[in-house]
Amino acid sequence: MKASPLQMELGIQIERFLNSLLTERGFSPRTASSYRSDLKRFVLFLKNRPLRKIADFSPHDIQTFKTFLFQRQLKERSVSRYLSSLRSFLGYLQEEGILRKNPAADIGLPKLPLLLPKALPQSWIEELLKQPHGANPLAVRDRALLEVLYATGLRVSELVQLLFASLDLQGGMLRVMGKGGKERIVPLTGIAQRCLREYIQQTRPLLLKHRESPFLFVTSRGKPMTRQAFWIRLRHYAQQTAQGLKVSPHQIRHSFATHLLEGGADLRTVQTLLGHAQIGTTQIYTKVTSRRLREICDALHPRSPQGK
């Protein structure tokens, strides 16, 4: 079916909005693509609506869209994502003078259950880190990858996109480009430095085969490591542990933050290391560590039900 004039106008404005995310706000192409997918659903929803132009949008239309999403039996998290994308887009239209007011501004988002990070016990992390063994070039590279991931708590996208020039082995530091193009400096553990030095001196040249690459971690073909390739390697090593673990890179990031806080690190330090823009994003870890403290007290205190 041919798109209506309203849908065509929206399509143009959405592309302008996405371009502004990329060029002005430093969003990644992947994030912009997610916005495009979310907003496309709203455009399709408008197909049978009597609206003729963008300026006619009202809070009632946004509320109707919200109801429409729930009627499709979408979960609260999905509905919240669609509405958040739409709110951002309509806010952009308000800034551009196309809308007098953002009609989604006062539409409440579904209340989401608090998802506590699932940190792995330190002993399980230790076993996982031991799995890439031997002098095989890929094992040497993967040892460095896993040690850097746990030493820094990087997002997997940040890990695989690390540039060779971002590494300061002498100073034991990494320069990381995070979300929104924000740069941060993270320290490396001594073990991570040792594994990186072995990888750079012995293995990386073998993988590159006299080629050059600006990226720190490369594949056997000398290409940049991808998120998908790292997932496959991590899953392979996790299955080799005694627990037969099913581990995601994000779980390693959660474990990094949780173990630091359990060891006495303050919340602001962990916020900086994780690259969180808001302290509230990091505060979820205080609930994890509080829960762990409760478990310890319940198990060990003489007056607790389990105490001896």
C-alpha positions in Angstrom: 0.0 0.0 0.0 1.3 3.4 -0.9 2.5 5.6 2.0 0.3 8.5 3.0 1.6 12.1 2.8 1.9 12.0 6.6 4.0 8.8 6.5 6.2 10.3 3.8 6.7 13.5 5.8 7.6 11.4 8.9 10.1 9.4 6.9 11.9 12.5 5.9 12.0 13.9 9.4 13.1 10.6 10.9 16.1 10.5 8.6 17.0 14.0 9.6 16.6 13.1 13.2 18.9 10.0 12.8 21.5 12.1 11.0 21.5 14.5 13.9 22.1 11.6 16.3 25.1 10.6 14.3 26.7 13.9 13.5 25.7 16.1 16.4 25.3 13.8 19.3 27.9 11.2 18.4 25.6 8.2 18.5 26.8 5.0 16.8 25.3 3.7 13.5 24.0 0.7 15.5 22.1 2.9 17.9 20.7 5.1 15.1 19.5 1.9 13.4 17.7 0.8 16.5 15.9 4.2 16.6 14.9 3.8 12.9 13.4 0.4 13.6 11.5 1.6 16.6 10.1 4.7 14.8 9.1 2.6 11.8 6.6 0.8 14.0 5.0 4.2 14.9 4.9 5.1 11.2 3.1 1.9 10.4 0.7 2.4 13.3 -0.4 5.7 11.7 -1.5 4.0 8.5 -5.1 3.9 9.5 -5.2 7.0 11.6 -7.1 10.1 10.4 -4.1 12.5 11.1 -3.0 14.6 8.1 0.2 16.3 9.3 2.8 16.1 12.1 1.6 19.2 13.7 -1.7 17.4 14.5 -0.1 15.0 16.9 -1.6 15.0 20.4 -0.9 13.2 23.7 -4.0 11.1 22.9 -2.4 9.7 19.7 0.7 8.7 21.7 -1.4 7.1 24.4 -3.3 5.2 21.7 0.0 4.0 20.3 1.0 2.8 23.8 -2.3 0.9 24.1 -1.7 -0.5 20.6 1.7 -1.9 21.6 0.2 -3.6 24.7 -2.6 -5.1 22.7 0.1 -6.8 20.6 1.2 -8.4 23.8 4.6 -6.7 23.8 6.5 -6.8 27.1 6.9 -3.7 29.3 10.5 -3.4 28.3 9.8 -3.3 24.6 6.9 -0.9 25.0 9.2 1.4 27.1 11.8 1.3 24.4 9.4 2.2 21.6 8.0 5.1 23.6 11.4 6.4 24.6 12.5 6.4 21.0 9.3 8.2 20.0 9.7 10.7 22.8 13.2 11.6 21.7 12.1 11.9 18.0 9.2 14.2 18.9 11.4 16.2 21.2 13.7 16.8 18.2 10.7 17.9 16.1 9.8 20.4 18.9 13.4 21.8 18.8 13.1 22.2 15.1 9.9 24.1 15.5 7.8 21.5 13.7 5.8 20.8 16.9 4.9 23.4 19.5 5.0 20.8 22.2 6.3 17.3 22.6 3.0 15.2 22.8 4.9 12.3 24.3 6.5 14.3 27.1 3.8 13.5 29.7 3.0 9.9 28.6 4.2 7.6 31.3 6.5 4.8 30.5 5.7 1.3 31.8 7.3 0.6 35.2 10.0 -2.0 34.6 11.1 -4.6 37.2 14.6 -3.9 38.6 17.0 -6.3 37.0 19.9 -7.0 39.3 23.2 -7.8 37.5 24.2 -11.4 37.8 27.8 -11.4 38.8 29.9 -14.5 38.7 31.8 -15.7 41.8 35.4 -14.7 41.7 36.5 -18.4 41.6 34.4 -19.0 38.5 36.0 -15.9 36.8 39.4 -17.2 37.7 38.6 -20.6 36.1 37.3 -19.0 33.0 40.4 -16.8 32.6 42.6 -20.0 32.7 40.8 -21.7 29.8 42.8 -20.2 26.9 46.1 -22.0 27.6 49.1 -22.9 25.5 51.2 -21.1 23.0 48.7 -21.3 20.1 48.4 -17.7 18.7 44.7 -17.6 19.2 45.0 -18.8 22.7 47.6 -16.1 23.5 45.3 -13.5 21.9 42.2 -14.8 23.8 44.0 -14.8 27.1 44.8 -11.1 26.6 41.2 -10.4 25.5 39.6 -12.1 28.6 42.1 -10.5 31.0 41.5 -7.0 29.6 37.8 -7.5 29.7 37.8 -8.5 33.4 40.5 -6.0 34.3 38.6 -3.0 32.9 34.9 -3.9 32.7 34.7 -2.6 29.1 31.6 -3.1 27.0 32.2 -5.7 24.4 31.9 -3.1 21.6 34.6 -1.0 23.4 36.9 -4.0 23.7 36.9 -5.1 20.1 37.2 -1.5 18.8 40.3 -0.7 20.9 43.0 0.9 18.9 46.6 -0.2 19.2 47.5 3.5 19.8 45.1 3.6 22.8 47.4 1.2 24.8 50.0 2.5 27.1 51.7 -0.6 28.4 54.5 1.3 30.2 51.9 3.3 32.2 49.5 0.3 32.4 46.6 2.3 31.0 44.0 2.1 28.2 42.3 5.0 26.5 38.7 3.9 25.7 36.2 5.6 23.5 32.8 5.0 25.1 29.2 5.8 24.3 28.5 9.2 22.8 32.2 9.5 21.8 33.2 10.1 25.4 36.8 9.1 26.2 38.0 7.7 29.5 41.2 6.2 30.9 41.1 2.8 32.6 44.0 1.1 34.4 45.2 -2.4 33.6 46.0 -5.1 36.1 49.6 -6.5 36.1 48.3 -9.9 34.7 46.5 -8.1 31.9 49.6 -6.1 31.0 51.7 -9.3 30.9 49.2 -11.0 28.7 49.0 -8.0 26.4 52.8 -7.8 26.1 53.0 -11.5 25.1 50.2 -11.0 22.6 51.7 -7.9 21.0 55.3 -9.2 20.9 54.7 -12.8 19.8 51.2 -13.3 18.4 49.8 -10.1 16.8 52.5 -10.0 14.1 51.8 -13.6 13.2 48.0 -12.9 12.9 48.7 -9.8 10.8 51.2 -11.5 8.5 53.1 -8.4 7.6 49.9 -6.4 7.2 49.0 -3.3 9.3 45.9 -2.7 11.4 45.0 0.2 13.7 43.0 -2.2 15.9 44.6 -3.8 19.0 42.9 -7.2 18.7 42.8 -8.9 15.3 41.6 -12.2 13.9 43.6 -15.0 12.2 43.0 -13.2 8.9 44.4 -9.9 10.3 40.9 -8.3 10.4 39.5 -6.4 13.4 37.8 -8.7 16.0 34.0 -8.4 15.8 31.5 -8.6 18.7 30.1 -11.8 17.3 33.5 -13.4 17.0 34.4 -12.6 20.6 31.0 -14.0 21.8 31.8 -17.3 20.0 35.3 -17.4 21.7 33.9 -16.6 25.1 31.2 -19.2 24.8 33.8 -21.8 23.8 35.9 -21.1 26.9 32.9 -20.9 29.2 31.7 -24.3 28.2 35.2 -25.8 29.1 34.9 -24.8 32.7 33.9 -27.3 35.4 30.5 -25.5 35.7 29.9 -25.5 31.9 29.2 -21.8 32.2 26.9 -19.8 30.0 28.5 -16.4 30.1 28.0 -13.1 28.3 30.5 -10.3 28.0 28.1 -8.1 29.9 28.2 -10.6 32.8 32.0 -10.1 33.0 31.4 -6.4 33.1 28.9 -6.8 35.9 31.3 -9.1 37.8 34.1 -6.5 37.4 32.0 -3.8 39.0 30.5 -6.0 41.7 33.9 -7.4 42.8 35.4 -3.9 43.0 32.6 -2.7 45.2 32.8 -5.9 47.4 36.5 -5.2 47.7 35.9 -1.6 49.0 35.9 0.6 45.9 33.7 3.7 46.1 30.7 4.1 43.7 32.2 7.2 41.9 35.3 5.2 41.0 33.3 2.4 39.6 31.1 4.9 37.7 34.2 6.4 36.1 35.7 3.0 35.2 32.4 1.8 33.6 31.9 5.0 31.7 28.4 5.6 33.1 27.2 9.2 32.4 24.9 9.1 35.5 25.7 7.8 39.0 22.2 6.4 39.1 23.2 3.8 36.5 26.0 2.6 38.7 23.9 2.6 41.9 22.2 -0.7 40.9 25.4 -2.4 41.9 25.0 -1.2 45.5 21.9 -3.4 45.7 24.0 -6.4 44.5 26.7 -5.8 47.1 24.1 -5.2 49.8 22.4 -8.5 48.9 25.8 -10.2 49.1 26.5 -8.7 52.6 23.1 -9.9 53.7 23.9 -13.4 52.6 27.2 -13.3 54.5 25.6 -12.1 57.7 22.8 -14.7 57.4 25.3 -17.4 57.0 27.9 -16.4 59.6 26.2 -14.3 62.3 25.6 -16.4 65.5 22.1 -14.9 65.9 20.9 -15.4 62.3 18.7 -18.4 61.4 21.6 -20.1 59.6 24.3 -18.9 62.0 26.1 -21.4 64.1 
